């Protein structure tokens, strides 16, 4: 019922939000006569703030059109490689007509960035992706809003999350022979499980794993987020935060943890900070400081855009990660796509690089939680392991902003490159990348420019690929 009440309230507020936007523009437009009246700028700022507080925030776009590689701007094309019911595997393909730059692009490592499924969209990692594209071929998981997934597509469990990651890794390996995996926050746990299961089966595993600010061992230095998950029973979460999607969405009837409840929780963690931020935004509008005002809009356009999570996945994550600590206790079993339960054994991972990164001031994943991965992966040689604590950084600072670009990114890039060059010779390419119809002559996977492009024959076995 709460979800229906919220949607009704949102629908009623929408006309008022549109009116506030129109009034704000009319009062701030220099060609409008009313903009010349005293107090018009202050009234315009008031209406603008009302609009932003009352509007509905849709899923943002990555919007990465180009990135610098050396001294050359390289074009970027975003496309869906695999379309799953609850997630898309997105690739950011780079193009250049500069011969030396193209040669450089072809030699760079391949990285799968696993974005969190914990309330926000994958675009929260836009800065991460944009920076990584300067020196890597980049893929990212783009998790879907559960309220838009029809009931006919079935349920989504934590086990499905782990199986998705394995499928994505195999897809990239099939194209390049190897890859590196970077997980940010929540996915550190399922990513470690996915790689562990692949290692136990004797499959090829990523050359390196970079884990950033994740709850590998949520019992260490528990934060407010951890305490809530640990101190409430599973039945409390099921009875208080799980609701069915209303009839006006494609996923009508699906049990979810609604995005608007998650957003309320985010804001409640630091209400004073958000209140001050909105008041500063109002003052910037009055002063005409468009630069700071635009920064505020960009941040909250992302922060206020939230998605619903499938109830089964959410409750199982609470139970597995924050209440029973199954990964640390060594009793986590994951159901494979074949319906077989498999024990997660991180100790079976060998010969890959492991980099863990934590923020000194992280108030979501406490100190030592991510570092615990080194204890679990005790078969990885110490020379291939590294831990880094970012001084003065909070949770978001380790993957976006100045500290990410100046401190974390150079370290991650060098770590990936070291493990790529040390281990690349051990893996042979399963196939040469084929020339697809949608590829261009100067793409990062293509042969150097020739007078005639020849198409490679399709391999005997190829990863399944769905299209929209």
N, C-alpha and C positions, 0 to 999 in steps of 0.2 A: 504493500500500500504506500509506503514511504516514497518509492520510486515514482509512482503515479502522481503523488502530491507534488513532488519536485518538478516533474515534467509539466504539470498544470501551471505551477507558479512560474516556470521558465517561459512558457507560452504567453502567459499574461504580461510578463515583464518585457517581452520582445518589442512590442510597439512603443513602449516608453523609452527603451534603449535607442531605438531608431529615431525617435523624436529628439532625444538628447543629442545624438550625433548631428542631426540636421541643424538644431539650434546652435550647437557649438560652431559649426562651419559658418553659419550665417553671421554670428557675432564676431567671428575672427577674420572673415573675408574683407580685405580692404576696399573692395568694390561695393560692399553692402553699406547702405546709409546708416544702419543701426550699429555698425562697428565703430562709428565715430562718437557714440555717446560715452559719457564717463562710465567707468566700471564695466564696459563691454568685454574687455579682456578677462577680467576676473569672472564674469558670468560665463564667458566661453569656456574658461578652464573648469569651472564647476560642472557645466554640462558634459564636457569631455570626460571628466572623472566619473560622472554618473553613467555615461555610456560604457566605459570600460569595466565598471563594477557590475553592470547589468547585462552585458552582451554574452552570447554563447560563443565559446572558443572552440573552433574546429581544429582538426589535425593539421599541423603546420607542414610545410614542404621543406625538403633539404635545401633546395634552391642553389646548389653548387654548380655554377656554369663553367668555371675555369679555376685552375690552381697554378701557382708558379712552380716550375721545375727548373732549377738553376736560374737562368736569366730569361727563360721563355715561358709565356703563359700557355698552358695546355688546356684544350677544351675537354669538358667532362660531360659524359652522357649517362644518365641514370636509367637503369632498366631492371626489370624483374627477371631473375634467372629461374627461380622455382616459386611456384604459387601453391602454398599449402592452405588448408582451411583457416588456420589461426596465425599464420606467419608467411611473409614473403622473404625470399632471399634476394636482396638487392645488390646489384653490382654497379660500381661507378667506373665506367670504362673511359679511359683517357685517349685523346687523339692529338697528333701533332704532324705537321708537314715538314718539321725540321729534322734532318737526318740524324744528327748527333743526339738530339733529344729523344727521338724514337728509339735509337739504340739503347739509351740509358733506361727508358721506360721498360723495354723488353727484359732487362736484366734485374729489375727490382723485385723484391720478395712479394709473395701473395699473403695477405692477412685477412682473416675472417674476424670481424668485430661482432661480438655477441652483445647486443643491447639488452638492457634490463626489461623485464616484464613486471613492473611494480608500480604502475600508475601513470607514468608519462610515456610518450611516444619515443621511438628511436631517434627522432630529430633532436632530442635532448643532447645527443652526441654529435651534433652538427660540427662543432669546433674540432672534435676529435677526428672526425672523418676528413674534414677539409685539410687539417694539418698532416694526417697520415698519407693523404693522396700525393703529397709532395715527393714521397720516396717509397711508395708501396702501391701494389695493385690491391684494391680494397673491396671487400664484400661486407654487408651488414645484415643482421636479422631485423626485419621490420614487423613487429608483433601487431596483430590486428585488434581492433576494439571488439570485445566479445559480444556486445549488443548488436553488432552488425553481422554476426555469424549465424546463419540459420540453424535451427535445431536438427535439421536433416544432415548436417555435417558432423554430428556426433558430439561426444564429450571431449574435454581436454584436461589431461592429468599431468602431474609433474613428470611421470614416466614418458608421456608424449613429448614434453619439452626436451628431455634427454635424447629421445629418438630423433627428433627434428635436428638437433645439433649434429648427431652422428651422420645423418643423411647429408647435411650441408657440407660437412668436412669431406665426405666421400666424393661429393659432386665436384668440389674444388680440386681434390687430389686427382680425380679422373681427368681434369683439364690440364693440370700443371705437374702432377706427380708428387707434390708436397704443398704444405701451407703452414702458416703460423696462426695461432688463435689468441685473440685478446678479449677478455671478458671484463665487464665493468659493473661492479656492485652485485646485485642479486644473481646474475648468471654464473658467477664464479663457482657456485656449488654444482649446478647441473652440468657445466662444462667439464669440471673435474671428473664428474661421474661418467660423462660420455667418453672422455679420453681413456679413463680407467677401464671401461668395458671393452673398448676397442683394443687396448693393450692386452687384456686378459684373453681375448679371442685370437690374438696374434695378428691383428690387422695393422696396416700402416697408420701411424699416429702423427699428429702435427710435429713439426721440428721444434717448436717452442710454444710455451703457454705464458701469457702475461695476464696476471690477475690483479685487478685494481679495486680496492675498497669493498671487498665482499665478505659475507658472513660464513666463511669456511668453518670457523669455530665460534658460534654466537655466544658461547658461555664466557668468553674472555672479554673483559672490560665492557660489560653490557651497557648499552645506551638506552635512552627512553624508548626507542623503537623496539629494541630487544626485550626490555622489561615488560612492555605491553603484551608482546607475543608470548612471553614465558609465564606471566602471572595470571593470564586469563585462560580458562579451559577452552578446548576446541569447540565444545557445545556453545559457549558464550559467543564465540565469533560466528558460528553458524546461525544463532538465533538473533544476533544484533546487527550484523553487517551484510548478510546475504539476502538479496531480493531478486525477484524475477523481472526480466526486461518487459516493459510495457508493450502494448500491441502495435504502437506506431513505429517499431523498429524491426529490421529483418530478423533479428534474433529473439523475437517475442517468445516469452516463456522460459528462456534460458536463465538458470540460476547464476548470478554474478555478484561480485563485490563492486558496487557502482563507483564510477570515477568521481562523482561529486562528493561521496563520503571520504574517499581517499584524499581529495583536494582539501576538504575541511580538516583532515588530520594533519596534512602538510602545513597549513596555515596556523593551526593550533600549536604547533611546535615552537614557532617564533612569531606570535601575534604582534608584538611591539615593533619588530623589525619591518613587518609588512605594512603596518599602519604608518610608520615613519616614511617608508618608501613611497606610499601613495600621497602623503602630504608633501613630500619633496617634489613629486611629479607635478602636483597642483601649483607649487611655487615656481617651478621651472616654466610651466605654461604661462603664468602671469608675467614672468620676466622675459619671456620670449626665448628661453634657452632651449632651442630645438634639438641640440645635440644630446643633452642629458634626457630630454623627454623621449627622444627616439630610442635611446638605450633602455629606458624603462619599458617602453612598449615592446621592444624585442624580447626582453627577458620575460615579461608577464604573458606575452602571446604564447610562449613556450611553456611557462610554468603553469598557466591556467588551463592548458589543453591536456585533458586526462582521458584515459580509456577505462572501460570496464574489464575486469579480469574474471575468467570463468571460475565459478565457485569451487569446483573440484581441485583445480590447480592451486588456487589460493589456500584452501584449507590444508591440502597435503603439504604445501611449502611450510606453513606454520608448524605443522606437526613434525615434519621430517627435519627441518633446519633449526627451528627455534625452541622446540619442546623436547624432542627425543634425541636430537644431535646424532642422527643415525650415521652420518658420514664419519664423524669423529669416533663413534663407538664401533664402527666396522660391521654394522648389521643392516645396512641399506641395500635392499633388493629392488631392482628395476625390472619392470615387465617389458620385454623386447617386443618388436613388431610381430614376432612369431608367437607371442603369447607365453614365452618362457621367462621365468624369473631368474635374474642373474645378480650375483653379489658384486657390489662395487668395491674394487680392490685397488686403491691408488698406489699401493706398493708394487703393482705390476708394471707401472710406468717406468721405463728405463731409457736412458740415452737422449732425453729431450731437455731443452732449456726451460727453466722455471723462474720467472720473475714475478715477485709480489710487490705491490705498491700500496702504501697506506698514507693517509693524510694525518698530520700531527693533531689537528683540531677536528677530525671527523666525528660528527655527532650522530651518525647513522650506523656506520660499521666501526666499532671501537678498536683501539690499539691491540694488535696481536691477532685479531680475527682472521685477517687474510694471510698473515705470516704463517699461520698454522698449517698451510698447504705444504710447507717444507717438511714438517714432521710426518705428514701422511705419505708424501712421495719420497720415502727413505731409500728407494733404489736408484734415484737420480744422483749421479756423482756431484759432489759439492762444488766442483769447478763449473758445473752447468747451472748452479742455483745462485740467485741474487735477491736481496730484499732492499727496498728503498723507502724511507719515510720522508715525505715532503714537508719540510718545516713551514709552519704557518699556514698550511693548507687545510681547508675543510673538505667536506665530502665532494662537492662539485669542483673544487680547485684542482683535484688530481687528474681530471679529464677535460677541463675547459678553462679558458682564461689564461692569464699571463704565466702563472706557475706551471700550468700544463705545457704551454708552448716553450717556455725558457728552461724548465728543469726536467720535467717528466719526458716530454717527447724526444729530446736528444738521447736520453738514456734508453728509452724503449727502442728507438731506431737502431742504435748501436748494438743492443742486445739481440734484436731480431737478425741483424746483418751478420753478427758473429756466429749465431747458430745456423744461419742459412748457408754461409760459406763452409762451415765445419762439417755440416751433415748433408749438404745437397748432393755431394758426390756419392753418398751411400744409397740414394734413391734414384731410380731410373724413371724417366718419363714413361707413363703408360701409353700415351699417345701424343702426337703433335696436335696443338690446337687447330681445329678445323676452321675453314673459312666459311662463316655463316652468311646468309643472305643479307642480314642487317649489319654486318661488319663493313668497315671502310678500309681503304687501302692503307691508311696511315694509323690504324689502331695499334694499341700497345701489344697485342698478341700476334700481329700480322707480320709476314715477311717484309723485308725492306721494299720500297716502291719498285715495281716492275712495270714493264709495258703491258703485260697481260697477267691477269690474276687467274690462277687455276684453283679449282675447288678440290679439297681433300675428300676422299671417300669417307662415308660415315663408318665409324667403328662397329664391330660386330655387336658389342654390347655398349649401351649408352644409358647414362642415368636418365630416369624418367623426367619429363619436363612438361609442366602444365602451362597453359597460357590463359590469360583472362578472356 
